[in-house]
Amino acid sequence: MPDLDDLLDIRTRRPAAIAAAASARRKPTSLFGPHGKLMIIAADHPARGALRAGDDPLAMANRTDLLDRIRTALARPGVNGVLGTPDILEDLLLLGALDDKVVIGSMNRGGLAGTSFEIDDRFTAYDAESIAAAGFEGGKMLLRIDPDDPGTVATLQSCGAAVGELAARRRMAMVEPFISHRVDGRVRNELTAEAMIRAMTVAAGLGTTSAYTWLKVPVVREMEKVMASTTLPALILGGEGEAAYAEWRKALDLPTVQGLVIGRSLLYPARGSVTDAVDRAVSLL
Protein backbone atom coordinates (compact mmCIF):
# COMPACT_ATOMS: atom_id res chain seq x y z
CA MET A 1 0.00 0.00 0.00
CA PRO A 2 1.43 3.42 -0.89
CA ASP A 3 2.04 5.85 1.92
CA LEU A 4 1.58 9.62 1.92
CA ASP A 5 5.05 10.18 0.46
CA ASP A 6 4.11 8.10 -2.59
CA LEU A 7 1.00 10.05 -3.53
CA LEU A 8 2.80 12.74 -5.50
CA ASP A 9 4.78 10.17 -7.49
CA ILE A 10 1.57 8.29 -8.39
CA ARG A 11 -0.32 11.45 -9.30
CA THR A 12 2.57 12.75 -11.39
CA ARG A 13 3.61 9.62 -13.24
CA ARG A 14 0.73 7.13 -12.99
CA PRO A 15 -2.57 9.00 -12.74
CA ALA A 16 -4.44 6.02 -14.24
CA ALA A 17 -3.73 4.28 -10.93
CA ILE A 18 -6.65 6.23 -9.43
CA ALA A 19 -9.25 4.57 -11.66
CA ALA A 20 -7.54 1.22 -11.15
CA ALA A 21 -7.74 1.66 -7.37
CA ALA A 22 -11.44 2.49 -7.60
CA SER A 23 -12.07 -0.60 -9.69
CA ALA A 24 -10.12 -2.80 -7.26
CA ARG A 25 -11.77 -1.40 -4.12
CA ARG A 26 -13.54 -4.05 -2.07
CA LYS A 27 -17.17 -2.89 -1.93
CA PRO A 28 -19.24 -3.00 1.26
CA THR A 29 -21.92 -5.67 1.45
CA SER A 30 -24.34 -3.27 3.17
CA LEU A 31 -24.87 0.40 3.84
CA PHE A 32 -24.92 -0.40 7.54
CA GLY A 33 -22.20 -1.27 10.03
CA PRO A 34 -22.29 -3.97 12.70
CA HIS A 35 -24.35 -1.64 14.88
CA GLY A 36 -27.09 -1.48 12.24
CA LYS A 37 -26.47 2.20 11.49
CA LEU A 38 -24.32 4.31 9.18
CA MET A 39 -21.26 6.00 10.70
CA ILE A 40 -19.75 8.31 8.07
CA ILE A 41 -16.75 10.60 8.39
CA ALA A 42 -17.40 13.85 6.51
CA ALA A 43 -14.34 15.33 4.79
CA ASP A 44 -15.67 17.56 2.03
CA HIS A 45 -15.21 20.93 3.74
CA PRO A 46 -11.94 22.14 2.13
CA ALA A 47 -13.35 22.25 -1.41
CA ARG A 48 -15.75 24.96 -0.28
CA GLY A 49 -12.89 26.93 1.24
CA ALA A 50 -14.14 26.04 4.73
CA LEU A 51 -10.92 25.13 6.54
CA ARG A 52 -11.77 26.20 10.08
CA ALA A 53 -11.98 23.79 12.99
CA GLY A 54 -12.48 25.22 16.45
CA ASP A 55 -10.46 28.43 16.81
CA ASP A 56 -8.02 27.61 14.01
CA PRO A 57 -9.09 29.18 10.68
CA LEU A 58 -6.69 26.94 8.73
CA ALA A 59 -6.96 23.71 10.70
CA MET A 60 -7.79 21.63 7.61
CA ALA A 61 -5.21 23.29 5.38
CA ASN A 62 -2.48 20.67 5.87
CA ARG A 63 -3.56 17.90 3.50
CA THR A 64 -1.27 15.14 4.74
CA ASP A 65 -2.36 15.83 8.32
CA LEU A 66 -6.02 15.77 7.24
CA LEU A 67 -5.56 12.46 5.39
CA ASP A 68 -3.85 10.96 8.42
CA ARG A 69 -6.76 12.00 10.63
CA ILE A 70 -9.31 10.57 8.17
CA ARG A 71 -7.41 7.28 7.92
CA THR A 72 -7.28 7.05 11.70
CA ALA A 73 -11.03 7.61 11.91
CA LEU A 74 -11.86 5.13 9.13
CA ALA A 75 -9.78 2.43 10.82
CA ARG A 76 -11.82 2.57 14.03
CA PRO A 77 -14.37 -0.22 14.64
CA GLY A 78 -17.89 0.82 13.72
CA VAL A 79 -16.90 3.52 11.22
CA ASN A 80 -18.21 2.28 7.89
CA GLY A 81 -18.24 5.28 5.54
CA VAL A 82 -16.69 8.49 4.29
CA LEU A 83 -17.95 11.58 2.46
CA GLY A 84 -15.54 13.58 0.33
CA THR A 85 -14.65 15.42 -2.85
CA PRO A 86 -12.65 13.74 -5.66
CA ASP A 87 -9.24 14.94 -4.49
CA ILE A 88 -9.67 13.53 -0.99
CA LEU A 89 -11.42 10.30 -1.97
CA GLU A 90 -8.81 9.58 -4.63
CA ASP A 91 -5.98 10.04 -2.13
CA LEU A 92 -7.79 7.64 0.20
CA LEU A 93 -8.24 5.15 -2.64
CA LEU A 94 -4.53 5.23 -3.37
CA LEU A 95 -3.80 4.79 0.32
CA GLY A 96 -6.01 1.70 0.45
CA ALA A 97 -8.32 3.22 3.07
CA LEU A 98 -11.69 2.68 1.37
CA ASP A 99 -12.06 -1.10 1.24
CA ASP A 100 -15.43 -2.20 2.69
CA LYS A 101 -16.43 1.43 3.29
CA VAL A 102 -19.55 3.22 2.09
CA VAL A 103 -18.18 6.00 -0.11
CA ILE A 104 -20.26 9.11 -0.81
CA GLY A 105 -19.01 11.62 -3.38
CA SER A 106 -19.67 15.31 -2.73
CA MET A 107 -21.23 16.92 -5.79
CA ASN A 108 -21.94 20.66 -5.55
CA ARG A 109 -19.03 22.69 -4.25
CA GLY A 110 -19.48 25.88 -6.29
CA GLY A 111 -21.11 27.89 -3.49
CA LEU A 112 -17.82 28.94 -1.92
CA ALA A 113 -18.03 30.15 1.65
CA GLY A 114 -18.24 33.91 2.00
CA THR A 115 -18.86 34.69 -1.69
CA SER A 116 -21.64 36.73 -3.28
CA PHE A 117 -22.66 33.63 -5.28
CA GLU A 118 -22.70 31.23 -2.33
CA ILE A 119 -26.38 30.28 -2.70
CA ASP A 120 -26.06 29.50 -6.43
CA ASP A 121 -24.31 26.29 -5.49
CA ARG A 122 -23.08 24.86 -8.78
CA PHE A 123 -22.27 21.19 -9.28
CA THR A 124 -18.52 21.39 -9.76
CA ALA A 125 -17.33 18.04 -8.35
CA TYR A 126 -18.83 14.57 -8.82
CA ASP A 127 -21.86 13.84 -10.98
CA ALA A 128 -24.00 10.70 -10.96
CA GLU A 129 -22.12 9.17 -13.89
CA SER A 130 -18.69 9.53 -12.28
CA ILE A 131 -19.96 8.27 -8.92
CA ALA A 132 -21.33 5.14 -10.58
CA ALA A 133 -18.19 4.70 -12.70
CA ALA A 134 -16.03 4.80 -9.56
CA GLY A 135 -18.27 2.24 -7.88
CA PHE A 136 -19.18 4.57 -5.03
CA GLU A 137 -22.41 4.14 -3.09
CA GLY A 138 -23.89 7.60 -3.46
CA GLY A 139 -23.63 11.34 -3.90
CA LYS A 140 -24.21 14.21 -1.50
CA MET A 141 -25.54 17.68 -2.30
CA LEU A 142 -26.06 20.79 -0.18
CA LEU A 143 -29.33 22.68 -0.70
CA ARG A 144 -29.56 26.11 0.89
CA ILE A 145 -32.89 27.81 0.26
CA ASP A 146 -32.69 31.59 0.61
CA PRO A 147 -36.10 33.24 0.00
CA ASP A 148 -34.33 36.48 -0.96
CA ASP A 149 -31.70 35.06 -3.31
CA PRO A 150 -32.77 34.09 -6.84
CA GLY A 151 -29.72 31.83 -7.06
CA THR A 152 -31.73 29.35 -4.98
CA VAL A 153 -33.80 28.18 -7.94
CA ALA A 154 -30.74 27.13 -9.95
CA THR A 155 -29.53 25.04 -7.03
CA LEU A 156 -33.00 23.51 -6.59
CA GLN A 157 -33.11 22.55 -10.26
CA SER A 158 -29.61 21.06 -10.20
CA CYS A 159 -30.30 19.08 -7.04
CA GLY A 160 -33.55 17.74 -8.49
CA ALA A 161 -31.73 16.55 -11.60
CA ALA A 162 -28.95 14.97 -9.53
CA VAL A 163 -31.43 13.07 -7.34
CA GLY A 164 -33.03 11.54 -10.44
CA GLU A 165 -29.69 10.74 -12.08
CA LEU A 166 -28.38 9.01 -8.96
CA ALA A 167 -31.60 7.05 -8.53
CA ALA A 168 -31.42 5.87 -12.16
CA ARG A 169 -28.08 4.29 -11.21
CA ARG A 170 -29.43 2.98 -7.88
CA ARG A 171 -27.14 5.23 -5.89
CA MET A 172 -27.99 7.07 -2.68
CA ALA A 173 -28.81 10.77 -3.08
CA MET A 174 -27.86 12.43 0.22
CA VAL A 175 -29.48 15.87 0.37
CA GLU A 176 -28.50 18.38 3.07
CA PRO A 177 -31.25 21.06 3.17
CA PHE A 178 -31.41 24.37 5.01
CA ILE A 179 -33.42 27.57 5.00
CA SER A 180 -30.72 30.23 4.80
CA HIS A 181 -30.49 34.02 5.02
CA ARG A 182 -27.75 36.59 4.59
CA VAL A 183 -26.89 38.27 7.87
CA ASP A 184 -24.38 41.12 7.61
CA GLY A 185 -23.46 39.83 4.17
CA ARG A 186 -22.80 36.23 5.23
CA VAL A 187 -25.00 33.18 4.70
CA ARG A 188 -26.45 31.82 7.93
CA ASN A 189 -28.64 28.72 8.24
CA GLU A 190 -31.89 29.06 10.18
CA LEU A 191 -31.72 26.28 12.76
CA THR A 192 -35.30 26.24 14.02
CA ALA A 193 -37.78 23.39 13.90
CA GLU A 194 -40.08 25.22 11.47
CA ALA A 195 -37.22 26.12 9.11
CA MET A 196 -35.87 22.56 9.08
CA ILE A 197 -39.34 21.12 8.43
CA ARG A 198 -39.79 23.44 5.46
CA ALA A 199 -36.33 22.66 4.08
CA MET A 200 -36.73 18.90 4.52
CA THR A 201 -40.15 18.74 2.88
CA VAL A 202 -38.81 20.65 -0.13
CA ALA A 203 -35.77 18.38 -0.36
CA ALA A 204 -37.87 15.22 -0.08
CA GLY A 205 -39.86 16.21 -3.17
CA LEU A 206 -36.87 16.74 -5.46
CA GLY A 207 -36.19 14.51 -8.43
CA THR A 208 -38.13 11.99 -10.47
CA THR A 209 -38.22 9.53 -7.56
CA SER A 210 -37.42 9.63 -3.85
CA ALA A 211 -36.59 5.91 -3.73
CA TYR A 212 -32.88 6.53 -3.14
CA THR A 213 -33.08 9.89 -1.31
CA TRP A 214 -31.65 10.29 2.18
CA LEU A 215 -31.57 13.51 4.19
CA LYS A 216 -28.60 14.92 6.10
CA VAL A 217 -29.83 17.18 8.88
CA PRO A 218 -28.60 19.00 11.99
CA VAL A 219 -29.96 18.56 15.48
CA VAL A 220 -32.34 21.38 16.36
CA ARG A 221 -34.96 21.83 19.08
CA GLU A 222 -38.12 19.74 18.75
CA MET A 223 -36.36 17.05 16.73
CA GLU A 224 -39.29 14.66 17.18
CA LYS A 225 -41.52 17.15 15.38
CA VAL A 226 -38.87 17.81 12.73
CA MET A 227 -38.29 14.15 11.89
CA ALA A 228 -42.03 13.46 11.82
CA SER A 229 -42.20 15.60 8.67
CA THR A 230 -40.75 12.87 6.42
CA THR A 231 -40.58 9.11 5.93
CA LEU A 232 -37.19 9.37 4.23
CA PRO A 233 -34.18 7.96 6.08
CA ALA A 234 -32.00 10.62 7.67
CA LEU A 235 -28.46 11.02 8.94
CA ILE A 236 -27.47 13.50 11.62
CA LEU A 237 -24.67 15.93 10.79
CA GLY A 238 -22.07 17.15 13.24
CA GLY A 239 -22.21 19.68 16.01
CA GLU A 240 -19.54 21.11 18.25
CA GLY A 241 -18.59 20.73 21.87
CA GLU A 242 -19.53 18.34 24.61
CA ALA A 243 -23.25 18.93 24.14
CA ALA A 244 -23.13 17.46 20.64
CA TYR A 245 -22.79 13.90 21.92
CA ALA A 246 -25.94 14.18 24.02
CA GLU A 247 -27.79 15.68 21.05
CA TRP A 248 -26.65 12.87 18.75
CA ARG A 249 -27.72 10.26 21.28
CA LYS A 250 -31.26 11.66 21.54
CA ALA A 251 -31.63 12.05 17.78
CA LEU A 252 -30.54 8.45 17.16
CA ASP A 253 -33.57 7.26 19.12
CA LEU A 254 -35.89 8.64 16.44
CA PRO A 255 -37.11 5.99 13.98
CA THR A 256 -36.10 7.71 10.74
CA VAL A 257 -32.57 8.52 11.93
CA GLN A 258 -30.21 5.91 10.52
CA GLY A 259 -26.83 7.14 11.65
CA LEU A 260 -24.30 9.97 11.83
CA VAL A 261 -22.27 11.99 9.30
CA ILE A 262 -19.66 13.81 11.39
CA GLY A 263 -16.57 15.67 10.24
CA ARG A 264 -14.58 18.36 11.97
CA SER A 265 -15.73 17.65 15.53
CA LEU A 266 -14.27 14.13 15.26
CA LEU A 267 -11.28 14.84 13.04
CA TYR A 268 -10.26 17.91 15.08
CA PRO A 269 -11.69 17.30 18.55
CA ALA A 270 -11.47 20.08 21.11
CA ARG A 271 -10.16 17.56 23.64
CA GLY A 272 -8.49 14.19 23.31
CA SER A 273 -7.46 12.31 20.20
CA VAL A 274 -9.24 11.47 16.95
CA THR A 275 -9.46 7.88 18.16
CA ASP A 276 -11.14 8.91 21.42
CA ALA A 277 -13.65 11.20 19.70
CA VAL A 278 -14.56 8.65 17.03
CA ASP A 279 -14.93 5.77 19.48
CA ARG A 280 -17.19 7.84 21.65
CA ALA A 281 -19.43 8.71 18.68
CA VAL A 282 -19.56 5.06 17.59
CA SER A 283 -20.62 4.07 21.13
CA LEU A 284 -23.82 6.09 20.65
CA LEU A 285 -24.88 3.68 17.90
C-alpha positions as CSV (number, residue, x, y, z in Angstrom):
1,M,0.0,0.0,0.0
2,P,1.4,3.4,-0.9
3,D,2.0,5.9,1.9
4,L,1.6,9.6,1.9
5,D,5.1,10.2,0.5
6,D,4.1,8.1,-2.6
7,L,1.0,10.0,-3.5
8,L,2.8,12.7,-5.5
9,D,4.8,10.2,-7.5
10,I,1.6,8.3,-8.4
11,R,-0.3,11.5,-9.3
12,T,2.6,12.8,-11.4
13,R,3.6,9.6,-13.2
14,R,0.7,7.1,-13.0
15,P,-2.6,9.0,-12.7
16,A,-4.4,6.0,-14.2
17,A,-3.7,4.3,-10.9
18,I,-6.7,6.2,-9.4
19,A,-9.3,4.6,-11.7
20,A,-7.5,1.2,-11.1
21,A,-7.7,1.7,-7.4
22,A,-11.4,2.5,-7.6
23,S,-12.1,-0.6,-9.7
24,A,-10.1,-2.8,-7.3
25,R,-11.8,-1.4,-4.1
26,R,-13.5,-4.1,-2.1
27,K,-17.2,-2.9,-1.9
28,P,-19.2,-3.0,1.3
29,T,-21.9,-5.7,1.5
30,S,-24.3,-3.3,3.2
31,L,-24.9,0.4,3.8
32,F,-24.9,-0.4,7.5
33,G,-22.2,-1.3,10.0
34,P,-22.3,-4.0,12.7
35,H,-24.3,-1.6,14.9
36,G,-27.1,-1.5,12.2
37,K,-26.5,2.2,11.5
38,L,-24.3,4.3,9.2
39,M,-21.3,6.0,10.7
40,I,-19.8,8.3,8.1
41,I,-16.7,10.6,8.4
42,A,-17.4,13.9,6.5
43,A,-14.3,15.3,4.8
44,D,-15.7,17.6,2.0
45,H,-15.2,20.9,3.7
46,P,-11.9,22.1,2.1
47,A,-13.3,22.3,-1.4
48,R,-15.8,25.0,-0.3
49,G,-12.9,26.9,1.2
50,A,-14.1,26.0,4.7
51,L,-10.9,25.1,6.5
52,R,-11.8,26.2,10.1
53,A,-12.0,23.8,13.0
54,G,-12.5,25.2,16.4
55,D,-10.5,28.4,16.8
56,D,-8.0,27.6,14.0
57,P,-9.1,29.2,10.7
58,L,-6.7,26.9,8.7
59,A,-7.0,23.7,10.7
60,M,-7.8,21.6,7.6
61,A,-5.2,23.3,5.4
62,N,-2.5,20.7,5.9
63,R,-3.6,17.9,3.5
64,T,-1.3,15.1,4.7
65,D,-2.4,15.8,8.3
66,L,-6.0,15.8,7.2
67,L,-5.6,12.5,5.4
68,D,-3.8,11.0,8.4
69,R,-6.8,12.0,10.6
70,I,-9.3,10.6,8.2
71,R,-7.4,7.3,7.9
72,T,-7.3,7.0,11.7
73,A,-11.0,7.6,11.9
74,L,-11.9,5.1,9.1
75,A,-9.8,2.4,10.8
76,R,-11.8,2.6,14.0
77,P,-14.4,-0.2,14.6
78,G,-17.9,0.8,13.7
79,V,-16.9,3.5,11.2
80,N,-18.2,2.3,7.9
81,G,-18.2,5.3,5.5
82,V,-16.7,8.5,4.3
83,L,-17.9,11.6,2.5
84,G,-15.5,13.6,0.3
85,T,-14.6,15.4,-2.8
86,P,-12.7,13.7,-5.7
87,D,-9.2,14.9,-4.5
88,I,-9.7,13.5,-1.0
89,L,-11.4,10.3,-2.0
90,E,-8.8,9.6,-4.6
91,D,-6.0,10.0,-2.1
92,L,-7.8,7.6,0.2
93,L,-8.2,5.2,-2.6
94,L,-4.5,5.2,-3.4
95,L,-3.8,4.8,0.3
96,G,-6.0,1.7,0.5
97,A,-8.3,3.2,3.1
98,L,-11.7,2.7,1.4
99,D,-12.1,-1.1,1.2
100,D,-15.4,-2.2,2.7
101,K,-16.4,1.4,3.3
102,V,-19.6,3.2,2.1
103,V,-18.2,6.0,-0.1
104,I,-20.3,9.1,-0.8
105,G,-19.0,11.6,-3.4
106,S,-19.7,15.3,-2.7
107,M,-21.2,16.9,-5.8
108,N,-21.9,20.7,-5.6
109,R,-19.0,22.7,-4.2
110,G,-19.5,25.9,-6.3
111,G,-21.1,27.9,-3.5
112,L,-17.8,28.9,-1.9
113,A,-18.0,30.2,1.6
114,G,-18.2,33.9,2.0
115,T,-18.9,34.7,-1.7
116,S,-21.6,36.7,-3.3
117,F,-22.7,33.6,-5.3
118,E,-22.7,31.2,-2.3
119,I,-26.4,30.3,-2.7
120,D,-26.1,29.5,-6.4
121,D,-24.3,26.3,-5.5
122,R,-23.1,24.9,-8.8
123,F,-22.3,21.2,-9.3
124,T,-18.5,21.4,-9.8
125,A,-17.3,18.0,-8.4
126,Y,-18.8,14.6,-8.8
127,D,-21.9,13.8,-11.0
128,A,-24.0,10.7,-11.0
129,E,-22.1,9.2,-13.9
130,S,-18.7,9.5,-12.3
131,I,-20.0,8.3,-8.9
132,A,-21.3,5.1,-10.6
133,A,-18.2,4.7,-12.7
134,A,-16.0,4.8,-9.6
135,G,-18.3,2.2,-7.9
136,F,-19.2,4.6,-5.0
137,E,-22.4,4.1,-3.1
138,G,-23.9,7.6,-3.5
139,G,-23.6,11.3,-3.9
140,K,-24.2,14.2,-1.5
141,M,-25.5,17.7,-2.3
142,L,-26.1,20.8,-0.2
143,L,-29.3,22.7,-0.7
144,R,-29.6,26.1,0.9
145,I,-32.9,27.8,0.3
146,D,-32.7,31.6,0.6
147,P,-36.1,33.2,0.0
148,D,-34.3,36.5,-1.0
149,D,-31.7,35.1,-3.3
150,P,-32.8,34.1,-6.8
151,G,-29.7,31.8,-7.1
152,T,-31.7,29.3,-5.0
153,V,-33.8,28.2,-7.9
154,A,-30.7,27.1,-10.0
155,T,-29.5,25.0,-7.0
156,L,-33.0,23.5,-6.6
157,Q,-33.1,22.6,-10.3
158,S,-29.6,21.1,-10.2
159,C,-30.3,19.1,-7.0
160,G,-33.5,17.7,-8.5
161,A,-31.7,16.6,-11.6
162,A,-28.9,15.0,-9.5
163,V,-31.4,13.1,-7.3
164,G,-33.0,11.5,-10.4
165,E,-29.7,10.7,-12.1
166,L,-28.4,9.0,-9.0
167,A,-31.6,7.1,-8.5
168,A,-31.4,5.9,-12.2
169,R,-28.1,4.3,-11.2
170,R,-29.4,3.0,-7.9
171,R,-27.1,5.2,-5.9
172,M,-28.0,7.1,-2.7
173,A,-28.8,10.8,-3.1
174,M,-27.9,12.4,0.2
175,V,-29.5,15.9,0.4
176,E,-28.5,18.4,3.1
177,P,-31.3,21.1,3.2
178,F,-31.4,24.4,5.0
179,I,-33.4,27.6,5.0
180,S,-30.7,30.2,4.8
181,H,-30.5,34.0,5.0
182,R,-27.7,36.6,4.6
183,V,-26.9,38.3,7.9
184,D,-24.4,41.1,7.6
185,G,-23.5,39.8,4.2
186,R,-22.8,36.2,5.2
187,V,-25.0,33.2,4.7
188,R,-26.5,31.8,7.9
189,N,-28.6,28.7,8.2
190,E,-31.9,29.1,10.2
191,L,-31.7,26.3,12.8
192,T,-35.3,26.2,14.0
193,A,-37.8,23.4,13.9
194,E,-40.1,25.2,11.5
195,A,-37.2,26.1,9.1
196,M,-35.9,22.6,9.1
197,I,-39.3,21.1,8.4
198,R,-39.8,23.4,5.5
199,A,-36.3,22.7,4.1
200,M,-36.7,18.9,4.5
201,T,-40.1,18.7,2.9
202,V,-38.8,20.6,-0.1
203,A,-35.8,18.4,-0.4
204,A,-37.9,15.2,-0.1
205,G,-39.9,16.2,-3.2
206,L,-36.9,16.7,-5.5
207,G,-36.2,14.5,-8.4
208,T,-38.1,12.0,-10.5
209,T,-38.2,9.5,-7.6
210,S,-37.4,9.6,-3.8
211,A,-36.6,5.9,-3.7
212,Y,-32.9,6.5,-3.1
213,T,-33.1,9.9,-1.3
214,W,-31.7,10.3,2.2
215,L,-31.6,13.5,4.2
216,K,-28.6,14.9,6.1
217,V,-29.8,17.2,8.9
218,P,-28.6,19.0,12.0
219,V,-30.0,18.6,15.5
220,V,-32.3,21.4,16.4
221,R,-35.0,21.8,19.1
222,E,-38.1,19.7,18.7
223,M,-36.4,17.0,16.7
224,E,-39.3,14.7,17.2
225,K,-41.5,17.2,15.4
226,V,-38.9,17.8,12.7
227,M,-38.3,14.2,11.9
228,A,-42.0,13.5,11.8
229,S,-42.2,15.6,8.7
230,T,-40.7,12.9,6.4
231,T,-40.6,9.1,5.9
232,L,-37.2,9.4,4.2
233,P,-34.2,8.0,6.1
234,A,-32.0,10.6,7.7
235,L,-28.5,11.0,8.9
236,I,-27.5,13.5,11.6
237,L,-24.7,15.9,10.8
238,G,-22.1,17.1,13.2
239,G,-22.2,19.7,16.0
240,E,-19.5,21.1,18.2
241,G,-18.6,20.7,21.9
242,E,-19.5,18.3,24.6
243,A,-23.3,18.9,24.1
244,A,-23.1,17.5,20.6
245,Y,-22.8,13.9,21.9
246,A,-25.9,14.2,24.0
247,E,-27.8,15.7,21.1
248,W,-26.7,12.9,18.7
249,R,-27.7,10.3,21.3
250,K,-31.3,11.7,21.5
251,A,-31.6,12.1,17.8
252,L,-30.5,8.4,17.2
253,D,-33.6,7.3,19.1
254,L,-35.9,8.6,16.4
255,P,-37.1,6.0,14.0
256,T,-36.1,7.7,10.7
257,V,-32.6,8.5,11.9
258,Q,-30.2,5.9,10.5
259,G,-26.8,7.1,11.6
260,L,-24.3,10.0,11.8
261,V,-22.3,12.0,9.3
262,I,-19.7,13.8,11.4
263,G,-16.6,15.7,10.2
264,R,-14.6,18.4,12.0
265,S,-15.7,17.7,15.5
266,L,-14.3,14.1,15.3
267,L,-11.3,14.8,13.0
268,Y,-10.3,17.9,15.1
269,P,-11.7,17.3,18.6
270,A,-11.5,20.1,21.1
271,R,-10.2,17.6,23.6
272,G,-8.5,14.2,23.3
273,S,-7.5,12.3,20.2
274,V,-9.2,11.5,17.0
275,T,-9.5,7.9,18.2
276,D,-11.1,8.9,21.4
277,A,-13.6,11.2,19.7
278,V,-14.6,8.6,17.0
279,D,-14.9,5.8,19.5
280,R,-17.2,7.8,21.6
281,A,-19.4,8.7,18.7
282,V,-19.6,5.1,17.6
283,S,-20.6,4.1,21.1
284,L,-23.8,6.1,20.6
285,L,-24.9,3.7,17.9
